[in-house]
């Protein structure tokens, strides 16, 4: 299947790269690469209006508070890896974790080493939300046995959870190719406790977890919040990201309606991550 590659050169870069990634994700763009000048955004041709690929975003406004150069091209799916390799740099989560692609030198690693080949999936650690979720997970004194990674993408959070001691990990994504990528990356990291499933929250009916990780956009998190609360064991933990700092209070309020108490926050370049405990 062909993909649209949207190249954006944005001035000023901050905070508009973050805002546009959120807007474009709601329009059907599913993967992003940050560049020195802005971002690259990718979507299936069938999922967006290829004649008006920015329609509905701030890029489509006549009264923008920023300047943007936009280039659109169609790329075949088989060229995706080459695109990622051209701009996939090692990711360091302080001195705790390094995320490398298979073509990187292992000597670049500090702390826990995770190998990720993203293919068509989102979640390499480059984005602030994945970085924060990784950091929150690494900072847990003890990672419990039963973990759900919702919207797993490349499987990076599920892999970190297993490396940190979890023994029953379910990784769920609505995209079949993300599930395949998760399984491949799990094998690449010698992880054997990860069950990758294609679907949404309905495929988890009757299952319970001690820790739920959900790095998804705000609207999906709000829709799923009741299911997350139901799936958590008493005293279980929910970690969420995928939204701006300005959305945090709204999500704390929604979570509170389902018995989830806000216990910790992280922020990074206008993005936020929240931790909750089930009462």
N, C-alpha and C positions, 0 to 999 in steps of 0.2 A: 504494500500500500504506500502511495506517495505521501510525503509530508511537506508542509509549508515551513520554510525557515524565514523568520522575521528578524532582520538585523536593525537594531535601533541604536543610533548615536544620540545621546541625550545630554542637554545642557540646561540647567545644572544637573549633574548625575544624581546627586542626593537632594531630596529623598525620592526623586521621581522614578528611579529604577525599581525601587521596592513597591511603590504605588502601582506602577504599570504591570509588574509581574502579578500582583494580586488581581488587577482588573482583567488582564489577559487570561489568567487561569480560569476566571469565571466565564470567559468567552469560548473556552475549549482548548486553550493552549495548555499543554501538560508537562513540558520540560523547559528548563531555562538554563542558560549559561551566562554568568556575569562576565563582562569584558571591561577593559580599561575605559572604553567610551560609552558603555551602556549595557545592553543585553542582547542575547540571541534567544528567540522564543520559537518553540516547535509545536505543531499541531497536525493531526491527520487532516488531509485535504477535505475529507467528508465531514469533518466536525466544525469547520469554520466557513465563512463566506470568502472564498478565495479572491473575488473581485473587490471586496471591501474588508480585508482581513483585520482592520483595527476598529471597525464599526462598533460603537457602544463603549469605547474606552476614551480616556482623556486625549488620546492621539487624534480622535475624531472631532474634537472640539475646535471651534473657531476662536475661542477665547482661552488659549492655553497659557499657563504660567511658566512654560518651559519651551525650549526649542528642540526639535527632533528631526533627524534624518532617518527615513524609513526605506529599507530595501527589502523586497519580497522575492523569494525564489522557491521553486519546487525541487525537492531532493528525493531520490529514491530511498526506500527503507534500507537497502543494503549499504548505503554510504554513511549511515548514522554513526557507526563506530569511528570512522575517520574524522567526522566532525567533532566528536567528543575528544578524541585523542589530541586534536590540535589545540585544545584549550583546557584539558583536564590536568590541573596541577595537584600535587599532594595536599591533603587537608590535615592540619594539625589542630587538635582540640587541646590547647595548652600543651602540657608535657604528658598528658594522659593517654592520648590516642593519635594514631596516624592512619589515614585512609589513603591507600595507594591503588592505582590501576595496574593491571598486569605488566604494562610496559615501563613502569617506574623501577628505579633502583632501590632495592631493599635498604640500602644504607641511608636513605632519606628518612627512615622511620625512627620515631621516639615513642616510648610507651607501648601500649597495646597496638598491634598491627592488624589491620583489616584490609583484605584485598577486595576491591569492587570493580566489576566491569559493568557500566551502566546500561549499555545497549539502548533500548527504547524507554528505560524507566527513570523516574525521578527519585533522587535521594542519594547523592554522592557525598554529602557533608559540606559541599561548598555553600549551600544556602544557609542563611542565618538560622532558620528554623530547625534544620537537621542538625546543625552544630549545637544548638541549645538543647535539643532533645538528647543528643549523645552525651553532652556535658551533665545533664540532670541524671541520666542513667548511670554514668560513671561515678557520680557523687553519692549514689545510694550506698549506705553502709552494707546492706545485704540485698541482692536482687532475688526476689522470691522465685519459686519454682514455676508457677503457672503464669505465663505472660502472653498477652495478645498484642500484636503489632498491627494496628488497623491502618490501611492505606500504605502497605509496606514498601511499595516502589521497588527499589533494588534489594530490599531485605536488610539494609545496613543496621537498623535498630534491633531487629531480631537476632542478627549475628552478634552484635555487642552484648545483648541480653544473655545469649548462651555462653559467650566468653566470660561473662561475669557471674555465671553460676546457675542460670535458669535451666530447667530440665524438661519443661513441657511448654513449647513456644508455638503459637499459632500465628501465622503471617497471612493476612487477608488483603486482597486487592481486587478491584472490579475489572482490571485489565488482565487478560490471559497472559500477555507477554510479560507483564510485571511478575506474575506468579512463576513463570518459567525462569525469568531472570533471577528471582529470589532463590529458587532451587539451585540454579547454577552457582550463584555467589555463595550459598551455604556450603555446597560441596567444595568450592574453591578455598574456603576457610576451615575445612574439616569439621563443619558443624553437622550433627546428626540428630538434633532434637527439634528441628524446625519443620512444622507441617505447613506447607504453603497451599492456600485455598483461594480459588477464584470466586468472588461474590461480594455481597454487601453484608450488613449486620444480620440479615435474616438467615444466613448460612450458619450462624453461631447459636441458634436457639437451643436453650438448655445447657449451654456451656458456661462455666464460671472461671474467673481469673483472679489472681492476687494483684496483678499489675497490668494496666492497659496503657498502651502508647498509641497516640493518635496525632499524627502530623498531617492535618488536612485543612481545608479552608474553613472559615468561620461558619458559613451557612450549613455545611455538612456536620460540623461539630455540634451546632445547636440542634439539628435534627436527630443526631445520634445520642444526645446526652442521656436521655432516659434509658436507652439500651445499655449504655456504658454503666450507668448506676445499677441496673438490674443484674448485669453480668459480673460485677465486682463482688467478691466475698466481703463480709464485714471487716472493717479495718484495711480494706484494699486501697490501692493507690492508682490514680488516673493522672497521666501526664499528657498535656496537649500543647500543640503549637500549630503554626500555619496562618497567623493573623497578626495584625499590628497592635502596638501597645495601646492605641486608642480603643481597641475592641475588648481589652482585657476585662474591664468592669462589667460589660454586658455578659460575657461568658461566665464570669464569677457569679453573677446574679442567676443566670440560667442553671448553672450547676447546683447552686444552693437549693433550688426548687426540688431537686431530686436527692437531697441528703448528702451532697458532696461539699466538703468544707475546704476552702482554699487554704493551702499551707505554705506555698513557696512560689516565687516568681523569678524569671530571668528575662532580660531584655538585651537585644543586640541590634544596633543600627535600625531602630524604629520597630523591629519585630519583637514578639513576646512569646514566652512559654510559661505555662501555669501548671502547678501540681495541686491535686486535691486528694483528700482522704475521705473514705466512706464512713459515715457515722456508725 
